[in-house]
Structures are given as C-alpha cells and as structure tokens.
Amino acid sequence: MLESAIWLQSESPQTPPPRAAVDGEPPIARTTPRVLVVDDGSLIADTLAAILNESGFSAAAAHSGEQALEVARDLQPDIVLTDVLMPRMSGVELGISIRKEFPRARVVLFSGQAATSELMDKARADGYDFELFAKPIHPEELLARLRTR
C-alpha cells in the first residue's frame, strides 16, 4: 500500500478542522493537512509532494489512479491533487471514486491538456464538480490556492 508511494511528513502551524468521528470515537484533530498528489509522471507527483511537505503539508505521491485509491485508504487525505489525463483511470474517475469513499476530501484536478474539458463536462453532468488548476502551475500559486477554502 504505502510502500509504493513516496511518504514524507512535516509539521505545520496550521490546524485544519478535526476529522469526523469513526464508529463512535471522538474526532481526531490533525496538525497538518494531508494531501495525496497523483500523476502518472512520477517526477511531477514526487516533486509536488516534496514541495508540499516542505511547505507545511503532509503529502504522499501516487503514480496511478489505482495506486492513489490504495494510498488514500491509509492516508485519509484532506486534499487529493490529481492529474486529469492518466492511463487506465483518469483523474476525473479517481475524483469520483475519492468522493464516494471520502466525501469530505477536497478534490483538485490539474491538467495541461485541452481534452480535459470533455471529461470535466461529463463529470458535471453526473453531478460531480471539481476544481481545476492549469499546468504548469508555479509552486507558490499552488500553495496559495491549496491553503484557501
């Protein structure tokens, strides 16, 4: 599961809202937002995860939609940042699966491809609306946009 993901952690002065209680247990406060970065370009996913870890997030990288679902089950992410166009499972399909398993997770898609709009339109028609960031995105802009909300 996590052995195939890049897993790095850092401390942050930010305190996100507590995680919902599970099976009657009290909510668990998180000290850092957990972010799952997904891109079939391993250099992109690993680099973004490293930047996020150095910037006050706790981030893990996955290199496919299938791997991302495995990692997400362990990580319980607050944010999933995923490329849209990937083989076997698109970022939109991943986003829908994430929303079903983790309804409170924020799903952010990023893409540098024009073909993304067709996938986004289909997802909206099915009742799923995701944020979309254009590639390339400067790390400072990415951090600022992830910290909002």
Residue pairs with C-beta under 8 A, 6 or more apart in sequence:
1 70
1 71
1 73
1 74
2 60
2 71
2 74
2 75
4 62
4 67
4 70
4 71
5 60
5 61
5 62
5 67
5 71
6 45
6 46
6 49
6 50
6 60
6 61
7 60
8 49
8 50
8 53
8 58
8 59
8 60
9 32
9 53
9 58
10 32
10 53
10 54
10 55
10 56
10 57
10 58
11 31
11 32
11 56
12 31
12 32
12 33
12 56
12 57
12 58
13 56
14 32
14 33
14 56
14 147
15 29
15 30
15 31
16 30
16 32
16 33
16 78
18 27
18 28
18 29
18 30
19 27
19 28
19 29
19 30
19 76
20 27
20 104
21 27
30 78
32 56
32 57
32 58
33 57
33 58
33 78
33 79
33 146
34 57
34 58
34 59
34 60
34 75
34 76
34 77
34 78
34 79
35 49
35 52
35 57
35 58
35 59
35 60
35 77
35 78
35 79
35 80
35 81
35 146
36 59
36 60
36 61
36 62
36 68
36 71
36 72
36 75
36 77
36 79
36 80
36 81
36 82
37 45
37 48
37 49
37 52
37 59
37 60
37 61
37 62
37 81
37 82
38 45
38 61
38 62
38 63
38 64
38 65
38 67
38 68
38 80
38 81
38 82
38 83
38 86
38 91
38 94
39 45
39 48
39 61
39 63
39 82
39 83
39 86
40 63
40 64
40 83
40 86
40 87
41 63
41 83
42 61
42 63
44 83
45 61
45 62
45 63
46 61
48 59
48 61
48 81
48 139
48 142
49 59
49 60
49 61
50 59
51 139
51 142
51 143
52 59
52 143
52 146
53 59
55 139
55 143
57 146
60 71
60 75
60 77
62 68
62 70
62 71
64 86
64 87
64 88
64 89
65 82
65 86
65 88
65 89
65 90
65 91
65 93
65 94
65 97
66 88
66 89
68 80
68 82
68 94
68 98
69 94
69 97
69 98
69 101
72 80
72 98
72 101
72 102
72 105
73 101
76 102
77 98
77 102
77 105
78 104
78 105
78 106
79 105
79 106
79 107
79 108
79 146
80 94
80 95
80 98
80 102
80 105
80 106
80 107
80 108
81 108
81 110
81 146
82 91
82 94
82 95
82 107
82 108
82 109
82 110
83 91
83 109
83 110
83 111
83 135
84 90
84 91
84 92
84 109
84 110
84 111
84 113
84 116
84 119
84 120
84 132
85 91
85 111
85 113
85 115
85 116
85 119
86 94
89 97
90 119
91 109
91 110
91 111
91 119
92 109
92 119
92 120
92 122
92 123
92 128
92 130
95 107
95 109
95 123
95 128
95 130
96 123
96 126
96 128
98 105
98 107
99 105
99 107
99 128
106 131
106 149
107 130
107 131
108 130
108 131
108 132
108 133
108 145
108 146
109 116
109 120
109 130
109 131
109 132
109 133
110 132
110 133
110 134
110 135
110 137
111 132
111 134
111 135
112 134
112 135
112 136
116 132
120 130
120 132
123 129
123 130
133 142
133 145
